[in-house]
Amino acid sequence: MKTALIIATLVELVLLVVVLAVYLIVIAATLRKVSKTLGLVTFGVRAIEKQTQPIGPVLGEINGALEQVAGALAGVVGAPNGEPSQPGPPMEPMTGPKAQTP
């Protein structure tokens, strides 16, 4: 009787080790796929960084030009000191049965 219990215990241990090994192999394969995908994403981000590097110095010039345009538009509207005028309350959307055309 003891021999049968010992054999059953050994079989259970072998099965447990086999199941754990299979799960570890599956997890390792999944981690390899994730690592490959992260490598591709990193490569893409570096490519985007390289392609957008020339934009940095030009942005200062663009912002300066836009500030001049905003000041000129504020002057056209009649805002004092070139400051933009304060917006009024937001308009309600004209949808549904209450919608009227002006």
N, C-alpha and C positions, 0 to 999 in steps of 0.2 A: 504494500500500500504506500509506503514512504517513497519507493522508487517511482511510482506513478505520479505522485505529487511533485517530486523533484523534476521529473521530465516535463510535466505540465507547466511548472514555473519557468523552466529554461525555455520552453517553446514560447511562452508569453513574453519573456524578456527579449528573445530574438525578434518576435513580431514587433514589440515596442521599438526596438532599435531600428528595424527596417522602416517602420512608419516614420519615425523621427528623421531618418536619413532621407527619405523621399521628400518630406516637407522641407528639410533644409536645402535640398537640391532645387526644389521649386522656388524657394525664397531667393536662393543665389541667382537663379536665372532671371527672376523678376528684377533683382537689384542690378544685374548687368544691363538689362533693357533700360532701366531708369538712368543708369550712368551714361549709357550711349545717348539717350535723349537729352540729358543735361549737357553733355558735350556739344551736341548740335546747337542747343539753345545758346550756350556760351559763345560758340563760334559766330552765330548770327548776331548776337549783341555786340561782339567786338567789331563785326563788319559794319553794323549800323553806326557805332561810335566813330570808326575811321571815316565813313562817308559823310558824317555830319560835323566833323571837326572844322571845316572851313566856315561853317555858319556862325561860329562863336564871335569872331571879330566884327562881322557884318551886322550882327544884331544891335550893337550899340549905335551904329549909324542909322539903322532902320528906326529904332526907338526915338532917336533925336529928330528924325524927319517926321515921325508921327506926332511928336509933341508940338512941332511947329504947325502941323496941319490942324491939330486940336485947338491950338491957340488962335489960328486964323479963323476956324469955324466958330469959335466962341465970339470972336470979334464980329463976324457976320451976323450972328444971332443977337448980339448986343449985350452979352454978359460983361459985367465990369471986371477990369483987371485980367481979362483973358481966362477967367475961371469958368468952368462949365456951369450952366444954369442947373438948378435943382429940378429933378424930374417930378412931375405931378403924380397923383395917385395912379396905380395901375388900372388899365382899362379892363372891363369885364369882357370875356369872350362872347361873341355874337353867334351863338349856335342854338339849335333847337327851335321850338315853335315861337319863341319870343324874338327871334332874330329879325331885325328890320334893316332894310337898306337905307342909307342916308340920302 
